């Protein structure tokens, strides 16, 4: 891991450092005032590129720092300034065509869009953990928050260092991931926007039912995809405080 920049966000006492891990860009935020070491939350996001997602990721990181957590994110394969991924671009184009035509999104499109992304992204998240956890300011335990829910499911199954996860219902989920969801045993906090125009509500409910965790909470709010209420973040913070501290 190589840190490439560092800045103090003076308004809230957060230290922001950009890094590269091989070809993978990422960002680490740590609370400047908290006694080290602190727990870590991995911030997932959709494959839209870190530059586009930065304002929302920063807000989440600042909220986490206020609770005494470090947080980190990485650029997903094929996104941002990373090398183009023709197969992923083709899958996104197929998805756009189906949605613009008002056609059902087929299982084949969902599988092509999500399964290769999961296969590539999860080992990169694990490599990021390998690099972050030895830092003196990071102590664990580790949580995972948001992003492509299928990536979170796979991480929850294969990565024992992650002890709790907060998922955002709303992304397409291949049928194969439902079987993996049954293997998830860590505590879960799942956020669902009840009227999310791009989300199959019943599929989200079925996925929640499939999770094997003994402790799992579904936090549903009225409104569309962009209508998540501010207080929903407080509920997620309480969840991570309960399990990471």
C-alpha positions in Angstrom: 0.0 0.0 0.0 1.3 3.4 -1.0 -0.2 6.6 0.4 -0.4 9.3 -2.3 -2.0 12.3 -0.6 -3.0 13.4 2.9 -5.3 16.2 4.1 -6.9 17.1 7.4 -10.6 18.0 7.1 -10.5 20.7 9.7 -14.2 21.1 10.3 -14.6 17.7 11.8 -11.1 16.5 12.6 -10.9 13.7 10.0 -7.7 12.7 8.3 -8.2 11.7 4.7 -5.5 9.8 2.9 -5.6 8.5 -0.7 -3.7 5.3 -1.5 -2.9 2.8 -4.2 -2.7 -0.9 -3.7 -1.1 -2.1 -6.9 -3.4 -0.7 -9.6 -6.3 -0.2 -7.1 -7.0 3.4 -5.9 -8.6 3.9 -2.5 -9.2 6.3 0.4 -8.7 5.9 4.1 -10.5 8.2 6.6 -9.5 8.2 10.3 -10.8 10.3 13.2 -8.0 12.6 14.3 -9.2 12.9 17.9 -10.1 9.3 18.7 -7.5 7.2 20.6 -5.9 4.7 18.3 -6.4 2.0 17.3 -10.0 2.2 16.1 -12.5 -0.2 14.4 -12.8 -0.1 10.6 -15.8 0.1 8.4 -15.4 -0.8 4.7 -17.5 1.6 2.6 -19.0 -0.2 -0.4 -20.5 1.8 -3.4 -22.0 1.1 -6.8 -19.6 0.9 -9.8 -20.0 4.5 -10.8 -16.4 5.6 -10.0 -14.9 7.0 -6.8 -14.9 10.6 -8.2 -18.6 10.5 -8.8 -19.3 8.8 -5.5 -16.9 10.9 -3.4 -19.4 13.4 -1.9 -21.6 10.6 -0.6 -18.7 8.5 0.5 -17.1 11.4 2.3 -20.4 12.1 4.2 -20.6 8.5 5.3 -16.9 8.6 6.4 -17.4 11.7 8.4 -20.5 10.2 10.1 -18.4 7.1 10.9 -15.5 9.2 12.2 -17.9 11.0 14.6 -18.7 7.6 16.0 -15.0 6.8 16.5 -14.6 4.5 13.4 -12.0 4.6 10.6 -13.5 3.9 7.2 -12.0 3.0 3.8 -13.1 2.4 0.2 -11.6 1.3 -3.0 -12.3 1.7 -6.7 -14.2 -1.2 -8.1 -12.9 -3.2 -11.1 -13.6 -1.5 -14.4 -14.7 1.8 -12.8 -13.2 5.2 -12.5 -9.6 5.4 -13.8 -9.1 1.7 -13.7 -8.6 -0.2 -17.0 -11.8 -0.7 -19.0 -13.6 -4.0 -18.6 -15.4 -4.8 -21.9 -17.5 -7.6 -20.6 -18.8 -5.4 -17.8 -19.5 -2.5 -20.2 -21.4 -4.9 -22.4 -23.5 -6.1 -19.5 -24.3 -2.6 -18.5 -25.3 -1.7 -22.0 -27.6 -4.8 -22.1 -29.2 -3.7 -18.9 -29.8 -0.2 -20.2 -31.4 -1.5 -23.3 -33.8 -3.8 -21.4 -34.8 -1.0 -19.0 -35.2 1.6 -21.7 -37.4 -0.8 -23.7 -39.5 -1.6 -20.6 -38.5 -5.2 -20.8 -37.9 -7.5 -17.8 -34.2 -7.7 -16.9 -33.3 -11.4 -17.5 -31.3 -13.6 -15.2 -28.6 -13.8 -17.9 -28.1 -10.0 -17.8 -28.1 -9.9 -14.0 -25.6 -12.8 -13.9 -23.3 -11.2 -16.5 -23.5 -7.8 -14.7 -23.0 -9.0 -11.1 -21.2 -12.4 -10.8 -17.9 -11.4 -12.5 -17.9 -8.2 -10.5 -18.2 -10.1 -7.2 -15.5 -12.5 -8.3 -13.0 -9.7 -9.0 -14.0 -7.2 -6.3 -14.1 -9.5 -3.2 -10.4 -10.6 -3.3 -9.4 -6.9 -3.8 -11.4 -6.0 -0.7 -9.6 -8.8 1.2 -6.2 -7.5 0.0 -7.2 -4.0 1.2 -7.9 -5.5 4.6 -4.5 -7.2 4.6 -2.9 -3.8 4.0 -5.0 -1.7 6.4 -5.2 -3.8 9.5 -1.4 -3.7 10.3 -1.6 0.1 10.4 -1.2 1.3 14.0 -4.3 3.5 13.8 -6.5 0.6 12.8 -7.4 -2.1 15.3 -10.5 -3.9 14.2 -13.0 -5.4 14.4 -14.2 -4.7 10.9 -17.7 -3.9 9.4 -18.9 -3.7 5.8 -21.4 -1.0 4.8 -23.4 -0.5 1.6 -22.5 -0.9 -2.0 -23.4 -3.7 -4.3 -25.2 -6.1 -2.0 -23.9 -9.2 -3.7 -20.3 -8.1 -3.0 -21.3 -7.7 0.7 -22.9 -11.2 0.8 -19.8 -12.8 -0.6 -17.5 -10.9 1.8 -19.8 -11.9 4.7 -19.4 -15.5 3.8 -15.7 -15.8 3.0 -14.0 -13.0 5.1 -13.9 -13.9 8.9 -12.5 -10.5 9.8 -15.8 -8.8 9.0 -18.0 -9.3 12.0 -21.1 -7.2 11.0 -22.5 -5.7 7.8 -25.0 -3.0 6.8 -26.6 -3.7 3.4 -28.5 -1.4 1.0 -31.3 -3.3 -0.7 -31.8 -2.2 -4.2 -29.2 -3.7 -6.5 -29.8 -6.6 -8.8 -29.1 -10.0 -7.1 -28.3 -13.1 -9.1 -30.3 -16.2 -8.0 -27.0 -17.9 -7.1 -26.4 -15.3 -4.4 -29.6 -16.3 -2.6 -27.9 -19.6 -1.7 -24.8 -17.8 -0.5 -27.1 -15.5 1.6 -28.2 -18.6 3.6 -24.5 -19.0 4.6 -24.3 -15.5 6.1 -24.2 -15.7 9.9 -22.9 -12.3 11.0 -25.3 -9.6 12.4 -27.0 -7.7 9.6 -28.7 -4.3 9.3 -30.5 -4.0 5.9 -31.9 -0.7 4.6 -34.8 -0.8 2.2 -36.5 2.1 0.5 -40.1 0.8 0.2 -40.9 2.7 -3.1 -37.5 2.3 -4.7 -38.4 2.6 -8.4 -35.4 0.4 -9.5 -35.8 -2.2 -6.9 -37.9 -5.4 -6.8 -39.3 -5.1 -3.3 -40.4 -8.7 -3.1 -36.9 -9.9 -4.2 -35.4 -7.7 -1.5 -37.7 -9.2 1.1 -37.0 -12.7 -0.2 -33.3 -12.1 0.1 -33.6 -10.8 3.7 -35.6 -13.9 4.5 -32.8 -16.0 3.0 -30.0 -14.6 5.2 -28.9 -17.2 7.8 -28.0 -14.6 10.5 -29.6 -15.1 13.9 -29.5 -11.3 14.3 -30.8 -9.4 11.3 -32.8 -6.3 11.1 -34.8 -4.8 8.2 -35.0 -1.0 8.3 -37.6 0.1 5.8 -38.6 3.6 5.0 -41.2 5.0 2.6 -39.8 6.8 -0.5 -37.7 6.2 -3.6 -34.1 5.3 -4.1 -32.8 8.8 -3.3 -35.2 9.5 -0.5 -33.3 7.8 2.3 -34.0 9.9 5.5 -31.2 11.4 7.4 -32.1 9.5 10.6 -31.5 6.2 8.8 -27.8 6.9 9.1 -28.2 7.2 12.9 -29.8 3.7 13.0 -26.9 2.2 11.0 -24.4 4.0 13.3 -26.0 2.5 16.4 -25.8 -1.0 14.7 -22.1 -0.6 14.1 -21.4 0.8 17.5 -23.2 -2.2 19.1 -21.1 -4.7 17.1 -17.7 -3.0 16.6 -17.1 -1.5 20.0 
